[in-house]
């Protein structure tokens, strides 16, 4: 990410404590023209110009379109003295909690259209809010501007962003270029208008920034609304809490941008998310994640050692919420377990474990695998024991290693956030920008898009494959988007004796088409023959 402003990186890293009220609660009523508490349009204030970089991969651009101010920074609060820790008594007994209820996703009464799923999360209210804030920002930049946008045009702008995340090209210009023109994009909006919309799109009133303690002020209204609707979706009894990295290499975000070497996206915004087993994220960002669980008494939370401490586990237990997480040795309250140094001796075989339970029902377990693992749990105990297969370098084959039940439960339940990360990376919206919050905006669009699905006709041996109607196939006004799915025969280039298969499916025609460096059957299939 080529940046010309190096001064934006010289920002202190304060400890940030959010306000006492919930910033993640949806409240768009006072931000749009129809708000009950704000009936008058905010005072117009002329602001500094904000420009975007031109291309997602085009490094030849010599002008920047978006010099936005850095993220709001909070003052360092005074620290209060910590209270004395509760005295804990440990005994070598196991947990014996009743199992959580099994959860099954009930099938919907009917499968909606992709746009219906889109509107479920990006409602007309949200589109109206973004349109209003974009027009307001344009006026704040230039009181004499003639720019104005509508809700329909804003929907077209969002549709282009989504399509660019599915069919990515090296440069923004390529979608309108003669040789690589993409009609699904070029027919919706001109290149000049798209760039202008990208420069001006806004989500909050910049005149309200002075004095704010919310470092995500720029994107807060959108996060708040989406968090609200995400929480309404059915939640599984087992949920995981983990870090989520939103890739960003710019410098204008100040200390909001972080570097984590063991993440796929090493530079970016570190958010915290809570997800169900199926990968659906129910809560995100700076809210207290567990406080928004729909049924905490029948829910178990799984997290890594970044979050786990004896105090946290005890706090959640008092709230009747079960918890299991790996833990660092200095956060578990000194239970009488075998020491890590003793467990890691070569004479101690893999599968060795040591456990105790506190007087208030918190299990502390230390288990030796390739490395020694320490867990705290109020959900599942050591029994029943099972086994896992591990490769032994001495015998050159896999061997069985005894495994406590809580370890097996943790490994099978921590995949919610990981699955969400994997799905998000499949369709990343390519919008390179110096405005740090634009990356967060695109990330949220991807989260919603993962919940939509397309029914793919299954091939039946001895029957002709599915063929779309010509009126549908050549109608370029429809959203012919390529989707990644299971591998099937290409509808365009495959012939008897010469079968080629592809993972790319047209979401409108519901046929598989080649789309790679050697063949672009996707474009050819939708071109009408003269």
QUIURKA-V434023 format. One record per residue. N is the residue number from 1. RES is the residue in one letter. SS is DSSP state (a for helix, b for strand, c for the rest). OMEGA is omega as a letter, one per 40 degrees, with the letter a starting at -180 (* if undefined). D_FIRST is the distance of its C-alpha to the first C-alpha in whole Angstrom. Layout:
N,RES,SS,OMEGA,D_FIRST  N,RES,SS,OMEGA,D_FIRST
This chain:
1,X,c,a,0  2,X,c,a,4  3,X,c,i,6  4,X,c,a,10  5,X,c,a,12  6,X,c,a,12  7,X,a,a,15  8,X,a,a,14  9,X,a,a,14  10,X,c,a,18  11,X,c,a,19  12,X,c,a,22  13,X,c,a,22  14,X,c,i,25  15,X,c,a,27  16,X,c,i,27  17,X,c,a,30  18,X,c,i,30  19,X,c,a,33  20,X,c,i,36  21,X,c,a,36  22,X,c,a,34  23,X,c,a,30  24,X,c,i,30  25,X,c,a,33  26,X,c,i,33  27,X,c,i,34  28,X,c,a,33  29,X,c,a,36  30,X,c,a,36  31,X,c,a,32  32,X,c,a,34  33,X,c,a,37  34,X,c,a,39  35,X,c,a,39  36,X,c,a,42  37,X,c,i,41  38,X,c,a,39  39,X,c,a,41  40,X,c,i,40  41,X,c,a,36  42,X,c,i,34  43,X,c,a,35  44,X,c,i,33  45,X,c,a,31  46,X,c,a,28  47,X,c,i,25  48,X,c,a,22  49,X,c,i,20  50,X,c,a,17  51,X,c,i,15  52,X,b,i,12  53,X,c,a,9  54,X,c,a,11  55,X,c,i,10  56,X,c,i,9  57,X,c,a,9  58,X,c,a,10  59,X,c,a,8  60,X,c,a,12  61,X,c,a,12  62,X,c,i,13  63,X,c,i,13  64,X,c,a,12  65,X,b,a,14  66,X,c,i,13  67,X,c,a,14  68,X,c,i,15  69,X,c,a,17  70,X,c,a,16  71,X,c,i,18  72,X,c,a,22  73,X,c,a,23  74,X,c,i,26  75,X,c,a,29  76,X,c,a,30  77,X,c,i,33  78,X,c,a,37  79,X,c,i,37  80,X,c,i,41  81,X,c,a,43  82,X,c,i,43  83,X,c,a,46  84,X,c,a,48  85,X,c,i,47  86,X,c,i,49  87,X,c,a,52  88,X,c,i,51  89,X,c,a,54  90,X,b,i,53  91,X,b,a,55  92,X,c,i,55  93,X,c,a,55  94,X,c,i,53  95,X,c,i,51  96,X,c,a,53  97,X,c,i,51  98,X,c,a,52  99,X,c,i,49  100,X,c,i,47  101,X,c,i,48  102,X,c,a,47  103,X,c,i,44  104,X,c,i,44  105,X,c,i,42  106,X,c,a,44  107,X,c,i,44  108,X,c,i,43  109,X,c,i,46  110,X,c,i,44  111,X,c,a,41  112,X,c,i,39  113,X,c,i,37  114,X,a,a,33  115,X,a,i,33  116,X,a,i,35  117,X,a,i,33  118,X,a,a,30  119,X,a,i,33  120,X,a,a,34  121,X,a,i,30  122,X,c,a,29  123,X,c,i,32  124,X,a,i,34  125,X,a,i,33  126,X,a,i,30  127,X,a,i,29  128,X,a,i,31  129,X,a,a,30  130,X,a,i,26  131,X,a,a,28  132,X,a,a,30  133,X,a,i,27  134,X,a,i,25  135,X,a,i,28  136,X,a,a,29  137,X,a,i,25  138,X,a,i,26  139,X,a,i,29  140,X,a,i,28  141,X,a,a,25  142,X,c,a,28  143,X,c,a,32  144,X,c,a,33  145,X,c,i,30  146,X,c,a,32  147,X,c,i,29  148,X,c,i,30  149,X,c,a,29  150,X,c,i,31  151,X,a,i,31  152,X,a,i,32  153,X,a,i,29  154,X,a,i,26  155,X,a,i,28  156,X,a,i,27  157,X,a,i,23  158,X,a,i,23  159,X,a,i,25  160,X,a,i,22  161,X,a,a,19  162,X,a,a,21  163,X,a,i,22  164,X,a,i,19  165,X,a,a,18  166,X,a,i,21  167,X,c,a,21  168,X,c,i,18  169,X,c,a,17  170,X,c,a,14  171,X,c,i,14  172,X,a,a,15  173,X,a,a,18  174,X,a,a,19  175,X,a,i,21  176,X,c,a,23  177,X,c,a,24  178,X,c,a,27  179,X,c,a,27  180,X,c,a,24  181,X,c,i,25  182,X,c,a,25  183,X,a,i,28  184,X,a,i,27  185,X,a,a,25  186,X,a,a,26  187,X,c,a,29  188,X,c,a,28  189,X,c,i,26  190,X,c,a,25  191,X,a,a,22  192,X,a,a,22  193,X,a,i,24  194,X,a,i,21  195,X,a,i,18  196,X,a,i,21  197,X,a,a,21  198,X,a,i,17  199,X,a,a,17  200,X,a,a,20  201,X,c,a,21  202,X,c,a,22  203,X,c,a,23  204,X,c,a,25  205,X,c,a,27  206,X,a,a,25  207,X,a,a,28  208,X,a,a,29  209,X,c,a,26  210,X,c,i,28  211,X,c,a,30  212,X,c,i,28  213,X,c,a,28  214,X,c,a,26  215,X,c,i,22  216,X,c,a,21  217,X,a,a,23  218,X,a,a,21  219,X,a,a,21  220,X,a,a,24  221,X,a,a,27  222,X,a,i,25  223,X,a,a,25  224,X,a,a,28  225,X,a,a,30  226,X,a,i,28  227,X,a,a,29  228,X,a,a,33  229,X,a,i,33  230,X,a,a,32  231,X,a,a,34  232,X,c,a,37  233,X,c,i,36  234,X,c,a,39  235,X,c,a,38  236,X,c,i,39  237,X,c,i,41  238,X,b,a,39  239,X,b,a,35  240,X,b,i,32  241,X,b,a,30  242,X,b,i,27  243,X,b,i,23  244,X,b,i,21  245,X,b,i,17  246,X,b,a,15  247,X,b,i,11  248,X,c,a,8  249,X,c,i,6  250,X,c,a,6  251,X,c,a,9  252,X,c,a,12  253,X,c,i,13  254,X,a,a,15  255,X,a,i,17  256,X,a,i,16  257,X,b,a,13  258,X,b,i,15  259,X,b,i,15  260,X,c,a,18  261,X,c,a,18  262,X,c,i,20  263,X,c,i,18  264,X,c,i,17  265,X,c,a,14  266,X,c,i,14  267,X,b,i,11  268,X,b,i,12  269,X,b,i,15  270,X,b,i,18  271,X,b,i,21  272,X,b,a,25  273,X,b,i,26  274,X,b,a,30  275,X,b,i,30  276,X,b,a,34  277,X,c,a,35  278,X,c,i,33  279,X,c,i,30  280,X,c,a,30  281,X,b,a,28  282,X,b,a,31  283,X,b,a,29  284,X,b,i,26  285,X,c,a,24  286,X,c,i,26  287,X,c,i,30  288,X,c,a,33  289,X,a,a,32  290,X,a,a,36  291,X,a,a,37  292,X,a,i,36  293,X,c,a,38  294,X,c,a,40  295,X,c,a,43  296,X,a,a,43  297,X,a,i,46  298,X,a,a,45  299,X,c,i,42  300,X,b,a,40  301,X,b,i,37  302,X,b,a,35  303,X,b,a,33  304,X,c,a,31  305,X,c,i,32  306,X,c,a,29  307,X,c,a,32  308,X,c,i,35  309,X,c,a,38  310,X,a,a,42  311,X,a,i,41  312,X,a,a,39  313,X,a,i,41  314,X,a,i,44  315,X,a,a,43  316,X,a,i,42  317,X,a,i,45  318,X,a,i,47  319,X,c,a,45  320,X,c,i,47  321,X,c,a,43  322,X,b,a,43  323,X,b,i,40  324,X,b,i,39  325,X,b,i,36  326,X,b,a,36  327,X,c,i,36  328,X,c,a,36  329,X,a,a,39  330,X,a,a,39  331,X,a,a,39  332,X,c,i,42  333,X,c,i,45  334,X,c,i,46  335,X,c,a,48  336,X,c,i,51  337,X,c,i,49  338,X,c,a,49  339,X,c,i,46  340,X,a,i,43  341,X,a,i,45  342,X,a,a,48  343,X,a,a,46  344,X,c,i,44  345,X,c,a,47  346,X,c,a,47  347,X,c,i,51  348,X,c,a,49  349,X,c,i,49  350,X,c,a,46  351,X,c,i,47  352,X,c,a,48  353,X,b,i,48  354,X,b,a,49  355,X,b,i,49  356,X,b,i,51  357,X,b,a,51  358,X,b,a,51  359,X,c,i,54  360,X,c,i,52  361,X,c,i,51  362,X,c,a,47  363,X,b,i,47  364,X,b,a,45  365,X,b,i,45  366,X,b,a,44  367,X,b,a,44  368,X,b,i,43  369,X,c,i,41  370,X,c,i,39  371,X,c,i,38  372,X,b,a,40  373,X,b,i,39  374,X,b,a,40  375,X,b,i,40  376,X,b,a,42  377,X,b,i,43  378,X,c,a,45  379,X,c,a,45  380,X,c,a,46  381,X,c,a,48  382,X,c,a,49  383,X,c,e,52  384,X,c,i,52  385,X,c,i,51  386,X,b,a,49  387,X,b,i,47  388,X,b,a,44  389,X,b,i,44  390,X,b,i,42  391,X,b,i,42  392,X,b,a,44  393,X,c,a,43  394,X,c,a,47  395,X,c,i,49  396,X,c,i,46  397,X,b,a,46  398,X,b,i,45  399,X,b,i,47  400,X,b,i,48  401,X,b,a,47  402,X,b,a,48  403,X,b,i,46  404,X,c,a,47  405,X,a,a,46  406,X,a,i,44  407,X,a,i,41  408,X,a,i,42  409,X,a,a,41  410,X,a,a,38  411,X,a,a,36  412,X,a,a,37  413,X,a,a,36  414,X,c,a,33  415,X,a,a,31  416,X,a,a,30  417,X,a,i,27  418,X,a,i,26  419,X,a,i,27  420,X,a,i,25  421,X,a,a,22  422,X,a,a,23  423,X,a,i,24  424,X,a,a,21  425,X,a,a,19  426,X,a,a,21  427,X,c,i,20  428,X,c,i,16  429,X,c,a,16  430,X,c,a,13  431,X,c,a,11  432,X,c,a,8  433,X,c,i,9  434,X,c,i,9  435,X,c,a,12  436,X,a,a,12  437,X,a,i,15  438,X,a,i,14  439,X,a,i,13  440,X,a,i,16  441,X,a,i,18  442,X,a,a,17  443,X,a,a,17  444,X,a,i,21  445,X,a,a,22  446,X,a,a,21  447,X,a,i,24  448,X,a,a,26  449,X,a,a,26  450,X,c,a,27  451,X,c,i,30  452,X,c,a,31  453,X,c,i,33  454,X,c,i,35  455,X,c,a,38  456,X,c,i,38  457,X,c,a,42  458,X,c,i,43  459,X,c,i,45  460,X,c,a,48  461,X,c,a,50  462,X,c,i,53  463,X,c,i,51  464,X,c,i,49  465,X,c,a,46  466,X,c,i,44  467,X,c,a,44  468,X,c,i,42  469,X,c,a,44  470,X,a,i,44  471,X,a,i,43  472,X,a,a,40  473,X,a,a,39  474,X,c,i,38  475,X,c,a,38  476,X,c,i,34  477,X,c,i,34  478,X,c,a,34  479,X,c,i,31  480,X,c,a,31  481,X,c,i,28  482,X,b,i,27  483,X,b,i,28  484,X,b,a,28  485,X,b,a,31  486,X,b,a,34  487,X,b,i,35  488,X,b,a,37  489,X,b,i,39  490,X,c,a,37  491,X,c,a,39  492,X,c,a,38  493,X,c,a,39  494,X,c,i,41  495,X,b,a,45  496,X,c,a,48  497,X,c,i,47  498,X,b,a,44  499,X,c,i,42  500,X,c,a,38  501,X,b,a,36  502,X,b,i,33  503,X,b,a,31  504,X,b,a,30  505,X,b,i,32  506,X,b,a,32  507,X,c,i,33  508,X,c,a,35  509,X,c,a,37  510,X,c,i,37  511,X,c,i,37  512,X,b,a,35  513,X,c,i,33  514,X,c,i,31  515,X,b,a,28  516,X,c,a,26  517,X,c,a,25  518,X,c,a,29  519,X,c,i,31  520,X,b,i,30  521,X,a,a,33  522,X,a,i,31  523,X,a,a,31  524,X,a,a,34  525,X,a,a,36  526,X,c,i,35  527,X,c,i,36  528,X,c,i,40  529,X,c,a,42  530,X,c,*,44
